[in-house]
Amino acid sequence: MPRKQIVIPHSEPSTTPQACAASWMVSRLWTPFEFQREVWSAIGAGQSGLLHATTGSGKTYAVWLGLIEHLLRSLPTHKTAPLTVLWITPMRALAADSAAALRAPLADLAPSWTLGLRTGDTPSAERARQDRRWPTVLVTTPESLSLLLARNHAPDELAGVRAVVVDEWHELIGSKRGVQVQLALARLRRWQPGLLVWGMSATLGNLDEALRVLCGPDNAQLVRGRVDKALAIDTLIPPEPGRYSWAGHLGARMQEPVVRELETASTALVFTNTRSQAEIWYQMLLALRPEWAGQVALHHGSLDKAVREWVEQGLKTGQLKAVVATSSLDLGVDFLPVERVLQIGSAKGVARLLQRAGRSGHAPGRPSRVTLVPTNTLELVEAAAVRDAALAGRVESRRSPEQPLDVLVQHLVTVALGGGFRPDELFEEVRSAFAYRELSRESFDWVLAFCERGGESLNAYPDYHRIQPDEAGVYRVPDTPQGRATARRHRLGVGTIVSDASLQVKYMNGGRIGSIEEGFIARLRKGDCFVFAGRLLEFIRVHEMTAWVKKAEKTKGAVPSWQGGKMPLSTELADAVLAQMALAAEGRFESPELQAARPMLDTQARVSRLPRPHELLLEHMQSREGHHLYLYPFAGRHVHLGLASLLAWRLAREQPNTFSLSVNDYGLELLSSEPADLSRLLDRSLFHADDLLEHVMASLNAGELAQRRFREIARVAGLVFSGYPGAPKSLKQLQASSGLFFEVFRKYDPGNLLLGQAEREVLSQELDIDRLRSCLQGMATHTLHSVALERPSPMSLPLMVERLRERLSTEQLSVRLDKLLRELDKANP
């Protein structure tokens, strides 16, 4: 189905609507795939479903043409149809692209239908036009859909919606935004029991569960789109990777090889995992090829919207040679000119790599190619592992959050604004959403009371009396000055995307550049320079939540380090890495990646042992710093953080000791002043999962972690207001407000369910307690190999560097590493 456009004469809609989908595609010289016909058949039979198919294989027209065909049977063709279809996308940028694709068939198949966009970027004039007359098809986001549900006449305006399509369901299902969608669908189904719901996904491992979460257990069809699409995954092999490796040590050496690769492509995407890494690589490319200025661009979520739109348009038209981007360009925006993708560093997950690979060759019949660019030697092993896992179809599962009560608090106020509700009816409606299928009436009543009176501790404050029952028992937001203020604050705060407070970055002459985290700016003094939006800027001052800057004359500056930059290695990829280690242990260096990594792997095998599946490697060593213990569970950095804290706490409980901790995706280091009791590790008695929750919470600064998590929950639940447009609250104000609530609830309302949610989210999201429990169970049964080291091994050195990086400057760390590597080279010639 190549996207070749031809001009055909306008004709009246087919008198046999069930044939219109295929005929429209044939008129464009496209041949429908079998999975597209399968979707059309299911929709024609009135079934909801989930379509899972390769990126760029034609999912949009499979669902859209099927809906047009189905709805034309009952909708009028001679006049504008009412609001009938909601098309939900996870990104504003994707909304515009989706709208263009959806609009294409309407002129020929349903000329009376209208189409509109409603996102946070929609101009007020367009919103006003929609308020007067809704389009037939509305492309929107989860947040904007919740705002539609909060309108006074929502039941009248949305009751005619017959179909909802959720694009990129794999992106939404595992987050609170996906729960927002679940609750919105439950509301729409109450008004339209026969509502058709279709999801589209490209990278999911648990498809049956994803289908149930979206569509419920009954009469839903899972369609797997099998399209032969060539996928090439190769690796840019670094010159002389070396025998020792640590995070980022090859990065600068890959500058010239990356530039040479980009020279061979007309248009390419260069993906990084963090915004700071994107800023660095953008500068590195231009430093080597200054003549590419204007042809190479930068794209991430902190840049000004106008800049991002300019970059996206340049990709679509093929005017840009390369764009360095983060996950801001992961999803299904259609950039046909992109020939290839480069991934800087490990993608950390199979699904993420496949998603990014699909940005190239984004059309049926066109091959996709992604080139992996390792930034350390261990990432060569990851590169071989992720290719094997991707080609074998071992993709990560994503699961819906369970009963997030902050989202439910927000939803109750939304529904109270959008026509009101009766508690018994809403309870059953909410329980029809997968995330709340086991919600107890007791918990629902607590949420209801919290919205009505603010719970036990906020009862005396009118600001938290957000909803009230009328004489008929219908809960609404009161039409009073206080109620109208509540409504305005709620509508401004709808959504579950919570990020740290940011400051606008502007030139002294007023030009806007983007936004940056307040915590980074707070560390700067006047005259300090930093790199942002691909430019070297000099910091002048902060005024009214704006960081004022000017172009810097210096040559170097700090790069902002945004929060959430370190993603953990997925279980699927970790297992694949261990499988590659096992091949190396057998002397099988068959892939180019393992051949390049062989000096490091051979050194590890000689001075210690290579980790293998179903084995646990324990290394121990004494140095001038103290006593080192290294364990390699391969469970990802989040699990290793909890595991390191747990093991240190258990060891120190029986024998007082002081530990320093270091973790990465492969393992953990415990450094102690006194020797630890190795026998407790060797007999694996420390690896039990008994009283795990209690021990983990005791081993960590759990109160601080829960308070930080509570800040996000408080904002979603509407306890903390981020401020009005043009007058946002600072991070300090938000921290102080949420911290005050946290302490008040702990002292005066210890049964507050939002406190319990904060603790659960710390365990499930920040520490991944289920994976930690599984990891402990595996460690207790795996064969344990203990190795006494004389000097750091290639596996232990990265953990040592992680720890030193926390307390040494870049210059000090460089000197320390140079000395250590000289010693290692002498010891291991």
Secondary structure, 3 states (H helix, E strand, C coil): CCCCCCCCCCCCCCCCHHHHHHHHHHHCCCCCCHHHHHHHHHHHCCCEEEEEECCCCCHHHHHHHHHHHHHCCCCCCCCCCCCCEEEECCCHHHHHHHHHHHHCCHHHHCCCCCEEEECCCCCHHHHHHHHHCCCCEEEECHHHHHHHHCCCCHHHHHCCCCEEEECCHHHHCCCHHHHHHHHHHHHHHHHCCCCEEEEEECCCCCHHHHHHHHHCCCCEEEEEECCCCCEEEEECCCCCCCCCCCCCCCCHHHHHHHHHHHHCCCCEEEECCCHHHHHHHHHHHHHHCHHHECCEEEECCCECHHHHHHHHHHHHHCCCCEEEECHHHCCCCCCCCCCEEEEECCCCCHHHHHHHHCCCCCCCCCCEEEEEECCCCHHHHHHHHHHHHHHCCCCCCCCCCCCCHHHHHHHHHHHHHCCCECHHHHHHHHHCCHHHCCCCHHHHHHHHHHHHHCCCCCCCCHHHCCCEECCCCCEECCCCHHHHHHHHHHHHHCCCCCCCCEEEEEECCCCEEEEEEHHHHCCCCCCCEEEECCEEEEEEEEECCEEEEEECCCCCCECCCCCCCCCCCCHHHHHHHHHHHHHHHCCCCCCHHHHHHHHHHHHHHHHCCCCCCCEEEEEEEEECCEEEEEECCCCCHHHHHHHHHHHHHHHHHHCCCCEEEEECCCCEEEEECCCCCHHHHHCCHHHCCCCHHHHHHHHCCHHHHHHHHHHHHHHHCCCCCCEECCEECCHHHHHHHHHHHHHHHHHHCCCCHHHHHHHHHHHHHHCCHHHHHHHHHHHHHCEEEEEECCCCCCCCHHHHHHHHHHHCCHHHHHHHHHHHHHHHHHHCC
